[in-house]
Amino acid sequence: MIRVRRSAAGGATSPGRVPPYDVPTVAPFNAPIFMPIQTVDGTGSTLHPSVVDFGPLVPSGRWRGWRYWMTHTPYYLENSDVENPHIAVSNDGWNWQDPTGTVRELYPKPAGGFNADADLSYNPDTDELVMIFISGGVGWQIVTSPDGVTWPTNRPVLSALVRQAPSLVRRGPGDWWLFSTSLDEPEMTVSRAANPTGPWSGTAHGSGLLNSWHADVIWDAGYFRALMY
């Protein structure tokens, strides 16, 4: 159920409360107000969001007309058939839509597998969006888009890098880092490359980076910062 205030025109508006919200301290730990998100299956139920905020990244504060770009993957009732990367854009952080105006899957479910754990980044060196996700349960795919609408159909699978929740991080020009998790290892793993599409260095364990089920890493004010769960 989506609980939001409606505008006079019937569209969803941002909630009338300001953060921080009072969130439940017992299961199911849901937020008090749910953000409306469009999904191909029509449920609006999605997970693993990854957002790029262009406000501080480009002079106009907008990229291709939008401040916020997000990838997310529907997963209603743990249905991996619809667990495929979507793209959404917003200028207020609350109302989201596909940049084409029509909700769509970027990469439908592969035969015998699934898509999951999409992570979105921006490469200012090439002025492109970069997305990485698990494909088919056998490896990662890294794809780029010059406009957020057009995404390649021919994309190699990095079958040597099969781990969960990949997180692409640009620390500077020609300095990309790839963090990931594995339930079979005690610490997160790290690879490095000059470009987000590789080639990537062999993986190494990050000292002190305890492993988790999923993690998201950013570069901020001279530090890598990770949110892990």
N, C-alpha and C positions, 0 to 999 in steps of 0.2 A: 504494500500500500504506500502511495506517495502522499505525504502530508505537507502541502505547501499552500501559501496564500495565492489566490488567483487574481490576475489583473482584470480590469473591466472588460478587456477584449477577450478574456478567457485564457490567456497565456500564463505560464508559470512565472512568478516573480520571486525575488530573493526573500528569505524569511524575515519576519519583523524583529528578530532578535539578533544581537551581535555576539560574536565569540568572546570569551569561551562559553560554550554551551554546557549545561548541566547534563552530563552523560550518565547513563545507568552504571551502577557499580556491581550489578549481578547480571548473569547471562539473560538475554542474548547480546547485551552491550551495544544495541543499536543507537544511532544518533537520533535525537528527538524529531528532526526534520530531515526528510530524504530528498536529495537532489534529483530532479528528473533527468534521466539519461535515455536516449533512444538506442535500442538494440534491434538487430535483425529479427530475433525471435519474438519481439513485441512485449517482452516481460519487463524491460527496464532494469533487470537484475544483472549486475556486472561486477567485476572485481579487477584487482591488480592494475589500478590506474597509474599512469606515469605522465606528469604534466611538465611542459616547458612554458615558463612565464617570460614573454618577450619584453615585458615592461622595462626591465633594466638592461636588456641585451642589445637592443637596436635603438637608434636615435628617435624614431617615430613611436616607439613603444608597441608597434604592431608589426607582425610578419604576415605578408600576403593578406593584410586587412584584419588580422585577429591578434589579440594579445595572448590568449592562452590556447595552446595546442595540447591535446591529450590522446594517448592511446589507452584502450581498455579492452577487456575480454569478457563477454557474457559467460555465465556459468550457472544458469538457473537450475536448481535441483541437481547440481553436479553433472550436468549434461555436457560432455566434452564435444558433442557434435556442433555446438554453437560457441565453443571456446576458441574463438578466432579473433585476431586483432581488428578493432574498429578505430576510426579516427574521429575526434570531435573537437570543435573549436568554440570559443566563447570570448566575449569582451568584458563580461562582468563576473566571471567565475562561477556563475550559477546556472544561467541558461546556456545549454549546449546543443550543438547540431553538427552534422557532418558538413564539411566545407563545400560539398557539392549540393547540399540541401536535401539529399536523399540518403537515408541510413543504409550502410552497406558493410559487408565483410571485406577486408583487404585481401585476406588469404583464407579461402574456405578450408574445411577439415581435410587433411590429406588421407589417402587410403591407408587404413590400418594404424592410424595414429591420431594425434591431436596437435593443436597449437596452444601455447601457453606462455605466461610470464613475459609479456611484451614490455620493453623499456624504450622510452623515447628521449632523444638528445638532439641538440642543434650543433651543427658544424659551421662556425662563422668563416672558416677558411674557404669553404665552397658554397656557403649560403644554402645549405641543405638540411632537411630533417634526416635523422638517422634512427632506424628502429632495429632492435634485436629481439628475437623471440625463439622459444623452443619450438621446433617443427617436427611433427611426426613422432615425437618422443625419442628421436635418434640423434639430434644435433641442433645446433643453433643456425639461424639465418640472420644475416645483417643486410638490410636494404636501405636505400637512400631515396629521397624525393626532393626535387627542386621547388615544389609548390605545395606539398602536402596532399595533393589530389592524385597525382600520377605516381604510381609505385611500380617497380619492375616486376615482370612475371618470371624472368630467368634469374634465379638467385642460387648461389652455391650453398650447400649445407656444410657447416664446420663440424664434421662428425667426430673430430678428435676432441672437441670441447663439449662434452655432454654433462652438464650440471644444471642446477636449478637457478632460477631467479637471476639471470645475468643483468649486470648494471654497467652501462657504458658511461665513462666519465672523461671529459676533456679537461686536462689541467692547464694546457696552453698550446700554442702552435706546434703541431707535430708530436704531441705528448698525450696519448690516449691510454686509459687504463680500463681494464675489464675485470670486475669483481663478480664472483659467483659462489654459490653454496653447494654442498653435497652432503647428504645425510650419512654418507659412509666415511666422512673425514672430519677431524676434530676442529679444523679451522677453515675460514674462507680461503678461496684461491684467487690469485691475482695474475693477470697477463698484461703485457704492454705492447703498444704498436705506434707507429708514426701516423697511421691513418685509421679511422674507425672500421674500415672494411678489411684491415689486416695488410700483410701477414702479422700474426700475433706471436709473441714469444711463448716459450714453454711456461706452463703454469708453476707458480710458487705459492707456498702457504704464507698468508699474511700473519706476521708475528703479532699475537695479542688479539687478532680478529676471530673471536670465537664463532664457531659455526652456528647456523640457525636454519630454520626451514626456508625463510625468504628474507631478503635484505635489499635495501636501496641505498646507494652511495652517491654523494654529491661532493664537489670541490667548492669550498666556501671559505673565504678569508684566510687562505693559506693552509687549510686543513681539509682532509677527507672526513666527511661526517656521514655516519651510517645509521639508518633506522632498521632495526632487526627484530624479527619475531619468529 
